[in-house]
Amino acid sequence: MIKRCPQHGFFRGEHCECGLAGQLILDEARTEQLGRLVAGGLRHFPLDLGLEMDSRGWVDLSKLGEVVQKRHRWASKEMVIALAQSDPKQRYEISNQRIRARYGHSMDIELDHPECHL
């Protein structure tokens, strides 16, 4: 489950590091559904979702938000951001309104950082 702490942002679990319960953003089932869709789109089949990916694996964050909302009416760009920022394995990277998977691609891309094996 993903929650938001007013002081520390998105986190996973029952309580933030500061002890606050936070506001529920995604329950376990929806976190899993969204995670599978985002991972698939950013690691394996961006074209199937209508995403344009550059040679370094970046896609437009707003476009990904639109795609996930078409697939799941309850999903949004904010939930994609929550998923990425709260991921304990740091699978995703967000920069300049773009997002990418940091590792685990089945397609040929040129990551500009060492591969992560968390």
C-alpha distances in whole Angstrom, upper triangle without the diagonal:
4,7,10,13,16,18,16,14,10,8,6,6,8,11,12,15,17,16,15,12,11,11,8,8,6,4,4,8,8,6,9,12,11,11,14,16,16,17,20,21,21,22,24,25,25,29,27,25,28,26,29,28,31,32,30,27,26,25,25,22,23,24,21,19,22,21,18,19,22,20,17,18,15,14,16,17,15,11,13,14,10,10,13,13,10,11,12,15,16,16,17,20,20,24,26,24,24,21,22,20,22,23,23,25,27,29,32,31,32,29,31,29,29,27,24,23,20
4,7,10,13,15,13,10,7,6,5,7,9,10,10,13,15,15,13,11,9,9,6,5,5,7,8,11,9,7,11,13,11,11,15,16,15,17,20,20,20,22,24,25,24,28,27,24,26,25,27,27,29,31,28,25,24,23,23,19,20,22,19,17,20,20,17,17,21,19,17,18,14,13,14,14,12,9,11,11,7,7,10,10,7,9,11,14,14,15,15,17,18,21,23,21,21,19,20,19,20,22,22,24,27,29,31,29,30,28,29,27,28,26,23,23,20
4,7,10,12,10,8,6,5,6,7,8,8,8,12,13,12,10,8,6,5,4,5,7,9,11,14,12,11,14,16,15,15,19,19,18,20,23,23,23,25,27,28,27,30,30,27,29,27,30,29,31,33,30,27,26,25,24,20,21,23,21,18,21,22,19,19,23,22,19,19,15,14,15,15,12,10,13,12,8,10,13,11,9,12,13,17,17,18,18,19,19,22,24,22,22,20,22,21,23,25,26,28,30,32,34,32,33,30,31,29,30,28,25,25,22
4,6,9,8,5,4,6,9,10,11,10,8,11,12,12,9,9,5,5,7,7,10,12,14,17,15,14,17,19,17,17,21,21,20,22,25,25,24,26,29,30,28,31,31,28,30,28,30,29,31,33,30,27,25,25,23,20,20,23,21,18,22,23,20,20,24,23,21,20,17,16,15,15,11,11,13,11,8,11,13,11,9,13,15,18,17,19,18,19,18,20,22,20,21,20,22,22,23,26,27,29,32,33,35,33,33,30,30,29,30,29,26,27,24
4,5,5,5,6,7,10,11,11,9,6,9,9,9,7,7,5,7,9,10,13,15,17,20,19,17,21,22,20,20,24,25,23,25,28,28,27,29,32,33,31,35,34,31,33,31,33,32,33,35,32,30,28,27,26,22,23,26,24,22,25,26,24,24,27,27,24,24,21,19,19,18,14,14,17,14,11,14,15,12,11,15,16,20,19,21,20,20,20,22,23,22,24,22,24,24,25,28,29,31,34,36,37,35,35,32,32,30,31,30,27,28,25
4,6,6,9,11,14,15,15,12,10,12,10,12,9,10,7,8,12,12,16,18,21,23,22,20,24,25,23,23,27,27,25,27,30,30,29,31,34,35,33,36,36,33,34,32,33,33,34,36,33,31,29,28,26,23,23,27,25,23,26,27,25,25,28,29,26,25,22,21,19,19,15,16,18,15,13,17,17,14,14,18,19,23,21,24,22,22,20,22,23,22,24,23,26,26,27,30,32,34,37,38,39,36,36,33,33,31,33,32,30,31,28
4,6,9,11,14,16,15,12,9,10,9,11,9,12,9,12,15,15,18,21,22,25,24,22,25,27,25,24,28,29,26,28,31,31,29,32,35,36,34,37,38,34,35,33,34,33,34,36,33,31,29,29,27,24,25,28,27,24,28,29,27,27,31,31,29,28,25,23,22,21,17,18,20,17,14,18,18,14,14,18,19,22,21,23,22,21,20,21,23,22,24,24,26,26,26,29,32,34,37,38,39,36,36,32,32,30,31,31,28,30,27
4,7,8,12,14,14,11,8,8,8,11,10,12,10,12,14,14,17,19,20,23,22,19,23,25,22,22,25,26,23,25,28,28,26,28,32,33,31,35,35,32,33,31,32,31,31,33,30,28,26,26,25,22,23,26,24,23,26,28,25,26,29,29,27,27,24,22,20,19,16,16,17,14,12,15,15,11,11,14,15,18,17,20,19,18,17,19,21,21,22,21,23,23,23,26,28,30,34,35,35,33,32,29,29,27,28,27,25,26,23
4,7,10,13,14,12,9,11,11,13,11,12,9,10,12,11,14,16,18,21,19,16,20,21,19,18,22,23,20,22,25,25,23,26,29,30,28,31,32,28,30,27,29,28,29,31,27,26,23,23,22,18,20,23,21,19,22,24,21,22,26,26,23,23,20,18,17,15,12,12,14,11,8,12,12,9,9,12,14,17,15,18,16,16,15,17,19,18,19,18,20,21,21,24,26,28,31,32,33,31,30,27,27,26,27,26,24,25,22
4,7,10,12,11,8,11,12,13,12,11,9,9,10,9,11,13,14,17,15,13,16,18,15,15,19,19,17,19,22,22,21,23,26,27,25,29,29,26,27,25,27,26,27,29,26,24,22,22,21,17,19,21,19,17,21,22,19,20,23,23,20,21,18,16,15,14,10,10,11,9,6,8,9,7,6,9,11,14,13,15,14,15,14,17,19,18,18,17,18,18,19,22,23,25,28,30,31,29,29,26,26,25,26,25,22,23,20
4,7,9,8,6,9,11,12,11,10,9,10,10,10,11,12,13,16,15,12,15,17,16,15,18,20,18,19,22,23,21,23,26,27,26,30,30,27,29,27,29,27,29,30,27,25,24,24,23,20,22,24,21,19,23,23,20,21,25,24,22,22,19,17,17,16,13,12,13,11,8,9,10,8,5,8,9,13,12,15,15,16,16,19,22,21,21,18,19,19,19,21,23,25,28,30,31,29,30,26,27,25,25,24,21,21,18
4,7,8,8,10,13,12,12,11,10,11,10,10,10,10,10,13,13,10,12,15,14,13,17,18,17,18,21,22,21,22,25,27,26,30,29,27,29,27,29,28,30,31,28,26,25,24,25,21,23,25,22,20,24,23,20,21,25,23,21,22,19,17,18,18,15,13,14,13,9,9,11,10,6,8,8,12,13,14,15,17,18,21,24,23,22,20,20,19,19,21,22,24,27,29,31,29,30,27,28,26,26,24,21,20,17
4,6,8,10,12,11,11,9,10,11,10,11,11,10,10,13,14,12,14,17,17,16,19,21,20,20,24,25,24,25,28,29,29,33,32,30,32,31,33,32,34,35,32,29,28,28,28,25,26,28,25,23,27,26,23,24,27,25,23,24,20,19,20,21,18,16,17,17,13,13,15,13,10,11,11,14,16,18,19,21,22,25,28,26,26,23,24,22,23,24,24,27,30,32,34,33,33,30,31,29,29,27,23,23,19
4,7,10,11,9,9,6,8,10,9,12,12,11,11,15,16,14,16,19,19,19,22,24,23,24,27,28,28,29,31,33,33,36,35,32,35,33,36,35,37,38,35,32,32,31,31,27,29,30,27,26,29,29,25,26,29,27,24,25,21,21,22,23,20,17,20,19,15,15,18,16,13,15,14,18,19,21,22,24,25,28,30,29,29,26,27,26,26,28,28,31,33,36,38,36,37,34,35,33,32,30,27,26,23
4,7,8,5,5,5,7,10,11,13,14,14,15,18,19,16,19,22,21,21,24,26,25,25,29,30,29,30,33,34,34,37,37,34,36,34,37,35,37,38,35,33,32,31,31,27,29,31,28,26,30,30,27,27,31,29,26,27,23,23,23,23,20,18,20,19,15,16,18,16,13,15,15,18,19,22,22,24,24,27,29,28,29,27,27,26,27,28,29,32,35,37,39,37,37,34,34,32,32,31,27,27,23
4,5,5,5,6,7,10,12,13,15,15,16,20,20,17,20,23,21,21,24,26,24,25,28,29,28,29,32,34,33,36,36,33,35,33,35,34,35,36,33,31,30,30,29,26,27,30,27,25,29,29,26,27,31,29,27,27,24,22,22,22,19,17,19,17,14,15,16,13,11,14,13,17,17,20,20,21,22,24,27,26,26,24,26,25,25,27,28,31,34,36,37,35,35,32,32,30,30,29,25,25,22
4,5,8,10,10,14,15,17,18,19,19,23,23,20,22,25,24,23,26,28,26,26,30,31,29,30,33,35,34,38,38,35,37,35,37,35,36,37,33,32,30,31,31,27,29,32,29,28,31,32,29,30,33,32,30,31,27,26,25,24,21,20,21,19,16,17,18,15,12,15,13,17,17,21,21,22,22,25,27,27,27,26,26,25,25,27,29,31,35,36,38,35,35,32,31,29,29,28,24,24,21
4,6,9,10,14,16,18,20,21,22,25,25,22,25,28,26,25,29,31,29,29,33,33,32,33,36,38,37,41,41,38,40,37,39,37,38,39,36,34,33,33,33,29,31,33,31,29,33,34,31,31,35,34,32,32,28,27,27,26,22,22,23,21,18,20,20,17,15,18,17,21,21,24,24,24,24,26,29,28,29,28,29,28,28,30,32,35,38,40,41,38,38,34,34,32,32,31,28,28,25
4,7,9,13,15,17,19,19,20,24,24,22,24,27,26,25,29,31,29,30,33,34,33,34,37,39,38,42,41,38,40,38,40,39,40,41,38,36,35,35,34,31,32,35,32,30,33,34,31,31,35,34,31,31,28,27,27,27,23,22,24,22,19,20,22,19,16,19,18,22,22,25,26,26,26,29,31,30,31,29,31,30,30,31,33,36,39,41,42,40,40,37,37,34,34,33,30,29,26
4,5,9,12,14,17,17,19,22,22,20,23,26,25,24,28,29,28,29,32,33,32,34,36,38,37,40,40,37,39,37,39,38,39,41,37,35,34,33,32,29,30,32,30,28,31,32,29,29,33,32,29,29,25,24,24,24,21,20,22,20,17,19,21,18,16,19,19,22,23,25,25,26,26,28,30,29,30,28,30,29,30,32,33,36,39,40,42,40,40,37,37,35,35,34,31,31,27
4,7,9,12,14,14,16,19,19,18,21,23,22,22,26,27,26,27,30,31,31,32,35,36,35,38,38,35,37,35,37,37,39,40,37,35,33,33,32,28,29,31,29,26,29,30,27,27,30,29,26,26,22,22,22,23,19,18,21,19,16,18,20,17,15,18,18,22,22,24,25,26,25,28,30,29,30,28,29,29,29,31,32,35,37,39,41,39,40,36,37,35,35,34,30,30,27
4,7,9,12,13,15,18,17,16,20,21,20,21,24,25,24,25,29,29,28,30,33,34,33,36,35,32,34,32,35,34,36,38,35,32,30,30,28,25,25,28,26,23,26,27,24,24,27,27,24,23,19,19,19,19,16,15,18,16,13,15,17,15,13,16,17,21,21,23,22,23,23,25,27,25,26,25,27,27,27,30,31,33,36,37,39,37,38,34,35,33,34,33,29,30,26
4,6,9,11,14,17,15,14,18,19,18,19,23,23,22,24,27,27,27,29,32,32,31,34,33,30,32,30,33,33,35,37,34,31,29,28,27,23,23,26,23,21,23,25,21,21,24,24,21,20,16,16,16,17,14,13,16,15,12,14,17,15,14,17,19,22,22,23,22,23,22,25,26,24,25,24,26,26,27,30,31,32,35,36,38,36,37,34,35,34,35,33,30,31,27
4,6,7,10,13,11,11,15,16,15,16,20,20,20,22,24,25,25,27,29,29,29,32,30,27,29,28,31,31,33,35,33,30,28,27,26,22,22,24,22,19,21,22,19,18,22,21,17,17,13,14,14,16,13,11,14,14,11,12,16,15,13,15,17,20,20,21,21,22,22,25,26,24,25,23,25,24,26,28,28,30,33,34,36,35,36,33,34,33,34,32,29,29,26
4,7,10,12,9,9,13,14,12,14,17,17,16,19,21,21,22,24,26,26,25,28,27,24,26,25,27,27,30,32,30,27,25,23,22,18,18,20,18,15,18,19,15,15,18,18,14,14,11,10,11,12,9,7,11,11,8,10,13,13,11,14,16,19,19,19,18,20,19,22,23,21,21,20,21,21,23,25,26,27,30,31,33,32,33,30,32,30,31,30,27,27,25
4,7,8,6,6,9,10,9,11,14,14,14,16,19,19,20,22,24,24,23,26,25,22,24,24,26,26,29,31,29,26,24,23,22,19,19,20,17,15,17,17,14,14,17,16,12,13,10,9,11,13,11,8,10,12,9,9,13,13,11,13,15,18,18,18,17,20,19,23,24,22,22,19,21,20,22,24,24,25,27,29,32,30,32,29,31,30,31,28,26,26,23
4,6,6,6,9,10,11,12,14,16,16,18,20,21,22,23,25,25,25,28,26,24,27,26,29,29,32,34,31,28,27,26,25,22,22,23,20,18,20,20,16,16,19,17,14,15,11,12,14,16,15,11,14,15,12,11,15,16,13,14,16,18,19,19,20,22,22,26,28,25,25,22,23,22,24,25,25,26,28,30,33,32,34,31,33,32,32,30,27,26,24
4,6,5,6,9,10,10,12,14,15,16,18,20,21,22,23,24,24,27,25,23,26,26,29,28,31,33,30,27,27,25,26,23,24,24,21,19,22,21,17,18,20,18,15,17,14,14,16,18,17,13,14,16,13,11,15,16,13,13,15,16,18,18,19,22,22,26,28,26,25,22,22,21,23,23,22,24,26,28,31,31,32,30,32,31,31,28,25,24,21
4,5,5,6,9,10,11,13,14,15,17,19,20,21,22,22,23,25,23,21,25,24,28,27,31,32,30,27,26,25,25,22,23,23,20,18,20,19,15,16,18,15,12,14,12,12,15,18,17,13,15,17,15,13,16,18,16,15,17,18,20,19,20,23,23,27,29,26,25,23,23,21,23,24,22,24,25,27,31,30,32,30,33,32,32,29,26,25,23
4,5,5,6,8,10,11,12,14,15,16,18,19,20,20,20,23,21,19,22,21,25,25,28,30,28,25,24,22,22,19,19,20,16,15,17,15,12,12,15,12,9,11,9,9,12,14,14,10,11,14,12,10,14,16,14,14,17,18,19,18,18,20,21,24,26,23,22,20,20,19,22,22,22,23,24,26,29,29,31,29,31,30,31,28,26,25,23
4,6,5,6,9,10,10,12,14,15,16,17,19,19,20,23,21,19,22,21,24,23,26,28,26,22,22,20,21,18,19,19,16,15,17,16,12,14,16,14,12,14,11,10,12,13,13,9,10,12,10,7,11,13,11,10,13,14,15,14,14,17,18,22,24,21,20,17,18,17,19,19,19,20,22,24,27,26,28,26,28,27,27,25,22,22,19
4,6,5,6,9,10,10,12,14,15,16,17,18,19,22,20,18,21,21,24,23,26,27,26,22,22,21,22,19,20,20,17,16,18,16,13,15,17,14,12,15,13,12,15,16,16,12,12,14,13,10,13,15,13,12,14,14,15,14,15,18,20,23,26,23,22,18,18,16,18,18,17,19,20,22,26,25,27,25,28,27,27,24,21,21,19
4,5,5,6,9,10,11,12,14,15,16,16,17,19,17,15,18,18,22,22,25,27,25,21,21,20,20,18,19,18,15,14,16,13,10,12,13,10,9,12,11,10,13,14,15,12,11,15,14,11,14,17,15,14,17,17,18,16,16,19,20,23,25,23,21,18,18,17,19,19,18,19,20,22,25,25,27,26,29,28,28,25,23,23,21
4,5,5,6,8,10,11,12,14,15,15,15,17,16,13,16,16,19,19,22,24,22,19,18,16,17,14,15,15,11,11,13,11,7,10,12,9,8,11,10,8,10,11,12,8,8,11,11,8,11,14,13,12,15,16,16,14,13,16,16,20,22,19,17,15,15,14,17,18,17,18,19,21,23,23,25,23,26,25,26,23,22,22,20
4,6,5,6,8,10,10,12,13,14,14,18,16,14,17,16,19,18,21,22,21,17,17,16,17,15,16,16,12,13,15,13,10,13,15,13,12,15,14,11,13,13,13,10,8,11,11,7,9,12,11,10,13,12,12,10,11,14,15,19,21,19,17,14,13,11,14,14,14,15,17,18,21,21,23,21,23,23,23,20,18,18,17
4,6,5,6,9,10,10,11,12,13,16,14,13,16,16,18,18,21,22,21,17,18,16,18,16,18,17,13,14,16,13,11,14,15,12,12,16,15,13,15,15,16,13,11,14,14,11,12,16,15,13,15,14,15,12,13,16,18,21,23,21,19,15,14,12,15,15,13,14,15,17,20,20,22,21,24,24,24,20,19,19,18
4,6,5,6,9,10,10,10,10,13,11,9,13,12,16,15,19,21,20,16,16,14,15,14,15,14,10,11,12,9,7,11,12,9,10,13,13,11,12,13,15,12,10,14,14,11,12,16,16,15,18,17,16,13,13,16,17,20,22,19,17,14,13,12,16,16,14,14,15,16,19,19,22,21,24,24,24,22,21,21,20
4,5,5,6,8,10,10,9,13,12,10,13,11,14,13,16,18,17,13,13,11,12,11,13,12,8,10,12,10,8,11,13,11,12,15,14,11,12,11,13,11,8,11,12,9,9,13,14,12,15,14,13,10,9,12,13,16,18,15,13,10,9,9,12,13,13,12,14,15,18,17,19,18,21,21,21,19,18,19,18
4,5,5,6,8,9,10,13,13,12,14,13,15,13,16,17,16,12,13,12,15,13,16,15,11,13,15,13,11,15,16,14,15,18,18,15,15,15,16,14,11,13,14,11,10,14,14,12,14,12,12,9,9,12,14,17,20,18,15,11,9,7,10,10,9,9,11,13,15,15,17,16,19,19,19,16,15,16,15
4,6,5,5,6,7,11,10,9,12,11,14,13,16,17,16,13,14,13,15,15,17,15,12,14,15,12,11,15,15,13,15,18,19,16,17,16,18,16,13,16,17,14,14,18,18,16,18,16,16,12,12,15,17,19,21,19,16,13,11,10,13,12,10,9,10,11,14,15,18,17,20,21,21,18,18,18,18
4,6,6,5,4,8,8,7,9,8,10,10,13,15,14,10,11,9,12,12,14,11,8,11,13,10,10,13,14,12,14,17,18,15,15,14,17,15,12,15,17,14,13,17,18,16,19,18,16,13,12,14,15,17,19,16,13,11,9,9,13,13,12,10,11,11,14,14,17,16,19,20,21,19,19,20,20
4,6,7,6,10,11,10,11,9,10,8,11,12,11,7,8,8,11,11,14,12,9,12,14,12,12,16,16,15,17,20,20,16,16,14,17,15,12,14,16,13,12,15,17,15,17,15,14,10,9,11,12,14,16,15,11,8,6,6,9,10,9,8,10,10,12,11,13,13,16,16,18,15,15,17,18
4,7,7,11,12,12,14,11,12,10,12,12,11,8,10,11,14,15,17,16,13,16,18,15,15,19,19,18,19,23,23,19,19,18,20,18,15,17,18,15,14,17,18,16,18,15,14,10,10,12,15,17,19,18,14,11,8,6,9,8,6,4,6,7,10,10,12,12,15,16,16,13,14,15,16
4,6,9,9,10,13,11,13,11,14,14,14,11,13,13,16,17,19,17,14,17,18,15,15,19,19,17,19,23,23,20,21,20,22,20,17,19,21,18,17,21,21,19,21,18,17,14,14,16,18,20,22,21,17,14,12,10,13,11,9,6,5,6,10,11,14,15,18,19,19,16,17,18,19
4,6,5,7,9,9,10,10,13,14,15,11,13,12,15,16,18,15,13,16,16,13,14,17,16,15,17,21,22,19,19,19,22,20,17,20,22,19,18,22,23,21,23,21,20,16,16,18,19,21,22,20,17,15,13,12,15,14,12,10,9,8,12,13,16,17,20,22,22,20,20,21,22
4,5,5,6,5,7,7,11,12,13,10,10,9,11,13,14,11,10,13,13,10,12,15,15,14,17,20,21,18,17,16,19,18,15,18,20,18,17,20,22,20,23,21,20,16,15,16,16,18,19,17,14,12,11,11,15,15,14,11,11,10,12,12,15,16,19,21,22,20,21,22,23
4,5,5,5,7,8,11,13,15,12,13,11,13,15,16,12,12,15,14,11,14,17,15,15,18,21,23,20,20,19,22,21,18,21,23,21,20,24,26,24,27,25,23,20,18,19,20,21,21,19,16,15,14,15,18,18,17,14,13,11,13,14,17,18,22,24,25,23,24,26,27
4,6,8,10,12,15,17,18,15,16,13,15,16,17,13,12,15,14,11,13,15,13,12,16,19,21,18,19,19,22,21,18,21,23,21,21,25,26,24,27,25,24,20,19,21,21,23,24,21,18,17,16,16,20,19,18,15,14,13,16,17,20,21,24,26,27,25,25,26,27
4,6,9,11,15,17,18,14,14,11,12,13,13,10,9,11,10,7,9,12,10,10,13,16,17,15,15,15,18,17,15,18,20,18,18,22,23,22,25,24,22,19,18,19,19,21,21,18,16,15,14,15,19,19,18,16,16,15,17,17,21,21,24,25,27,25,25,26,27
4,7,10,13,16,17,14,14,10,11,13,13,9,9,12,10,8,11,13,11,12,15,17,19,17,16,16,19,19,16,19,22,20,20,23,25,24,28,26,24,21,19,20,19,20,20,17,15,15,15,17,20,21,20,17,17,16,18,17,20,21,24,26,28,26,27,28,29
4,6,10,13,14,11,10,7,8,10,11,7,7,11,10,8,11,14,13,14,16,18,20,17,16,14,18,18,15,17,20,18,17,21,23,22,25,23,21,18,16,16,16,17,17,14,12,11,11,13,17,18,18,15,16,14,15,15,17,18,20,22,24,23,23,25,26
4,7,10,11,9,8,6,8,11,12,9,10,13,13,12,15,17,17,17,20,22,23,20,18,16,20,20,17,18,22,20,19,22,25,23,26,25,22,19,17,16,16,16,16,14,11,11,11,14,17,18,18,15,16,13,14,13,15,16,18,21,23,22,23,26,27
4,7,8,6,5,5,8,11,13,11,11,14,15,14,16,19,19,19,22,24,25,21,20,17,20,20,17,18,21,19,17,20,23,21,24,22,20,17,14,14,14,14,15,13,10,10,9,11,14,15,15,12,14,11,11,9,11,12,15,17,19,18,20,22,24
4,5,5,5,7,10,13,15,14,14,17,18,17,19,22,22,23,25,27,28,24,22,20,22,23,19,20,23,22,19,22,24,23,25,23,20,18,15,14,14,14,14,14,10,11,10,12,14,15,16,13,15,12,11,8,9,11,12,15,18,18,20,22,24
4,6,8,10,13,16,19,17,17,20,22,20,22,25,25,25,28,30,31,27,25,23,25,25,21,22,25,23,20,23,26,24,26,23,20,18,16,15,16,15,16,17,13,13,11,12,13,14,15,12,14,10,8,5,6,8,10,13,16,16,18,21,23
4,6,9,12,15,18,17,16,20,21,20,21,25,25,25,27,29,29,26,24,21,23,23,19,19,22,21,18,20,22,21,22,20,17,15,13,12,13,12,14,15,11,11,8,10,10,11,13,11,13,11,9,6,5,5,7,10,13,13,15,18,20
4,7,10,12,15,14,13,16,18,17,18,21,22,22,23,26,26,22,21,18,20,20,16,17,20,18,15,18,20,18,20,18,15,13,11,10,11,12,14,13,10,8,6,7,8,10,11,9,11,9,9,6,7,7,10,12,14,13,14,17,19
4,7,9,12,11,11,14,16,15,16,19,20,20,22,24,24,20,18,15,18,18,14,14,18,16,14,16,19,18,20,18,15,13,10,9,9,9,10,10,6,5,5,8,10,12,14,12,15,13,13,10,10,10,11,13,16,15,16,19,20
4,6,9,8,7,11,12,12,13,16,17,17,19,21,21,18,16,13,16,16,13,13,17,16,14,16,19,18,21,20,17,15,11,11,10,10,11,9,5,6,6,10,12,15,16,14,16,14,15,12,14,13,15,17,19,18,19,22,23
4,6,5,6,9,10,11,13,14,16,17,18,20,20,16,14,11,14,15,12,12,16,16,14,16,19,19,23,22,19,17,13,12,10,10,9,6,5,6,9,12,15,18,19,17,20,18,18,16,17,16,18,19,22,22,22,25,25
4,5,5,6,9,10,11,12,14,16,16,17,17,13,10,7,10,11,8,9,12,12,11,13,16,17,20,20,17,15,12,11,8,9,9,5,5,6,9,12,15,18,19,18,20,19,20,18,19,18,19,20,23,22,21,24,24
4,5,5,6,9,10,11,13,14,15,15,16,12,9,6,10,11,10,10,14,14,14,16,19,19,23,23,20,18,15,14,12,12,11,7,8,9,13,16,18,21,22,21,23,22,23,21,22,21,22,24,26,25,25,27,27
4,5,5,6,9,10,11,13,14,15,16,13,10,8,12,13,11,13,16,16,15,18,20,21,24,24,21,19,16,16,13,14,13,10,9,10,12,15,19,21,21,20,21,20,21,20,21,21,22,24,27,25,25,28,27
4,5,5,6,9,10,11,12,14,14,11,9,7,11,11,8,10,13,13,12,15,17,17,21,20,18,16,13,13,12,14,14,11,9,9,10,13,16,18,18,17,19,18,20,18,20,19,21,22,25,23,23,25,24
4,5,5,6,9,10,10,11,11,8,5,4,8,8,7,9,12,12,12,15,17,17,21,21,19,17,14,15,13,15,15,11,11,11,13,15,18,20,21,20,22,22,24,22,24,22,24,25,27,26,25,26,26
4,6,5,6,9,10,10,11,9,7,7,11,11,10,13,15,15,16,19,20,21,25,25,23,20,18,18,16,18,17,13,13,13,16,18,21,23,23,22,23,23,25,23,25,25,27,28,30,28,28,29,29
4,5,5,6,9,10,12,9,9,9,13,12,11,14,16,15,16,19,20,20,24,23,22,19,17,18,17,19,19,15,14,13,15,16,20,21,21,19,20,20,22,21,24,23,26,27,29,27,26,28,27
4,5,5,6,8,9,6,7,8,11,9,8,12,13,12,14,17,18,18,21,21,20,17,16,17,16,19,19,16,15,14,15,16,19,21,20,19,21,21,23,22,25,24,26,27,28,26,25,26,26
4,5,5,5,7,5,5,8,11,10,10,13,14,14,16,19,19,20,24,24,23,21,19,20,19,21,21,17,17,16,18,19,23,24,24,23,24,24,27,26,28,27,29,30,32,30,29,30,29
4,6,6,9,8,9,11,14,13,13,17,18,17,19,22,23,23,26,26,25,23,21,22,21,23,23,19,19,18,20,21,24,26,25,24,24,24,27,26,29,28,31,32,33,31,31,32,31
4,7,9,8,10,12,15,13,13,17,17,16,18,21,22,21,25,25,24,21,20,22,21,24,24,21,20,18,19,20,23,24,23,22,22,23,26,25,28,28,30,31,32,30,29,29,29
4,5,5,9,12,13,11,12,15,16,15,17,20,20,20,23,24,23,21,20,22,21,24,25,21,21,19,20,20,24,25,24,23,24,25,28,28,30,29,32,32,33,31,29,30,29
4,6,8,12,13,12,13,16,17,16,19,21,21,22,26,26,26,24,22,24,23,25,26,22,22,21,22,23,27,28,27,27,28,28,31,30,33,32,34,34,36,33,32,33,31
4,7,11,11,9,12,14,14,14,17,19,19,20,23,24,24,22,21,23,22,24,25,21,21,20,22,22,26,27,27,27,28,29,32,31,33,31,33,33,35,32,31,31,30
4,7,8,6,8,11,11,11,14,16,16,17,20,21,20,19,17,19,18,21,21,18,18,16,18,19,22,24,23,23,25,26,28,27,29,28,30,30,31,29,27,28,27
4,5,5,7,9,10,11,13,14,15,17,20,21,20,19,16,17,15,18,18,14,15,14,17,18,21,23,24,23,25,26,28,26,28,26,28,28,30,28,27,28,27
4,5,5,6,9,10,11,12,14,15,19,20,18,17,14,14,12,14,14,11,11,11,14,16,19,21,22,22,24,24,26,24,25,23,25,25,27,26,25,26,25
4,5,5,6,9,10,10,12,14,18,19,17,17,14,14,12,14,15,12,13,13,15,17,19,22,23,24,26,26,28,26,27,25,26,26,28,26,25,26,25
4,5,5,6,9,10,10,12,16,17,16,15,13,14,13,16,17,14,15,13,15,16,18,21,21,22,24,25,27,25,27,25,26,26,27,25,23,24,23
4,5,5,6,9,10,11,15,15,13,12,10,11,10,13,15,12,11,9,11,12,15,17,18,18,21,21,23,22,23,21,22,22,24,22,20,22,20
4,5,5,6,8,10,14,15,12,12,9,10,8,11,13,10,10,9,11,13,15,17,19,20,23,23,24,22,23,20,21,21,23,21,20,21,20
4,5,5,6,8,12,14,12,12,11,12,11,14,16,14,14,12,14,14,16,19,20,21,24,25,27,25,25,23,24,23,24,23,20,21,19
4,6,6,6,10,11,10,10,9,11,11,15,17,15,14,12,12,12,14,16,17,18,21,22,24,22,23,21,22,21,22,20,18,19,17
4,6,5,9,10,7,7,5,7,8,11,14,13,12,9,9,9,11,13,15,16,19,20,22,20,20,18,19,18,19,17,15,16,15
4,6,9,10,8,9,8,8,8,12,14,14,13,11,12,12,13,15,18,19,23,24,25,22,22,19,20,18,20,18,16,17,15
4,6,9,8,10,10,11,12,15,18,17,17,14,15,14,14,16,18,20,23,25,26,24,25,22,22,21,21,20,17,17,14
4,5,5,7,8,10,12,16,19,18,17,14,13,11,12,13,15,17,20,22,24,22,22,19,21,19,19,17,14,14,11
4,6,8,10,12,15,18,22,21,20,17,16,14,13,14,15,18,21,24,25,23,24,20,21,19,18,16,13,12,9
4,5,9,11,14,18,21,21,19,15,14,11,10,10,12,15,18,20,22,20,20,17,19,16,15,13,9,9,6
4,6,8,11,14,18,17,16,12,11,9,8,9,12,14,18,19,20,18,18,15,16,13,13,12,9,10,8
4,7,10,14,17,17,14,11,9,6,5,7,8,11,14,16,17,15,16,13,15,13,13,11,8,10,9
4,7,10,14,13,10,7,6,4,5,8,10,12,15,16,17,15,15,12,14,13,14,12,11,13,12
4,7,10,10,8,6,5,6,6,10,13,14,17,17,18,15,15,11,12,11,13,13,12,15,14
4,7,7,6,4,7,9,10,14,16,17,20,20,20,17,16,14,14,14,16,16,15,18,18
4,6,5,6,9,12,12,16,19,19,22,21,21,17,16,14,13,14,17,18,17,21,20
4,5,8,11,15,15,19,22,21,24,23,23,19,18,16,16,17,20,21,21,24,24
4,7,11,14,16,19,21,21,24,22,22,19,19,18,18,19,22,22,22,25,24
4,7,11,13,16,18,17,20,18,19,16,16,14,15,16,19,19,19,22,22
4,7,9,12,15,14,17,16,17,14,15,13,14,15,17,16,16,19,19
4,6,9,11,10,13,13,14,11,12,10,12,12,14,13,13,16,16
4,6,7,8,11,12,13,11,12,9,12,12,13,11,10,12,13
4,7,8,12,13,13,11,11,8,10,8,9,7,7,10,11
4,6,9,11,11,10,11,8,11,10,9,6,6,8,10
4,7,9,11,11,12,11,14,13,12,9,9,9,11
4,5,7,8,10,10,14,14,13,10,12,12,15
4,7,9,12,13,16,17,16,13,15,15,17
4,6,10,11,15,16,17,14,16,17,20
4,7,9,13,15,15,13,16,18,21
4,6,10,12,13,12,15,17,19
4,6,9,10,10,14,16,19
4,6,7,8,11,14,16
4,7,9,12,15,17
4,6,9,12,14
4,6,10,12
4,7,10
4,6
4
